[in-house]
């Protein structure tokens, strides 16, 4: 069986046991990786459905490609720039083609149920913001000040700035011509 997978913006034709070199993927040598972006799958001349199909791979090594020299020059301007680049790569061994991708939405829902949101760790409790101190006017003045602040902000946002309207009596002024009089023919 073969599959065409997309990773790192490129497409690769893979079969079980193949070794491929792809753009860097997170992980260390020996870690397993699942490539879920399967574009095409088949067995011989028959094509198979790719709905939920995954490709299992194992990271053999993290490596760098050959150095590429980037040299820029502009003639007669004393401009020269030289830079090198080595692309980060991952070498993968394809373990198997097949298997269905796990449902991501269901996994998130199960994790949310298992860990209630109200349970806080001691570290989170220590970092929690402290309540604000009351205003100088005492405890009674604080709620009033808080209530007035949004009203003031809403009033300033709602009131548009009035532009000065041109006087109705004033006639529009003509612009002076910027053209110079020609020194050619006189009529």
KAJOBEL-V711219 format. One record per helix or strand of 2 or more residues. SS is the DSSP state (h for helix, s for strand). FROM is the first residue (numbers start at 1). TO is the last residue. If there is no record, write none. Layout:
BEGIN
ss | from | to
SS | FROM | TO
SS | FROM | TO
END
This chain:
BEGIN
ss | from | to
s | 2 | 7
s | 10 | 15
s | 19 | 23
s | 32 | 35
s | 38 | 43
s | 46 | 48
s | 53 | 64
s | 68 | 74
s | 79 | 85
s | 88 | 100
h | 104 | 114
h | 122 | 127
h | 139 | 158
END
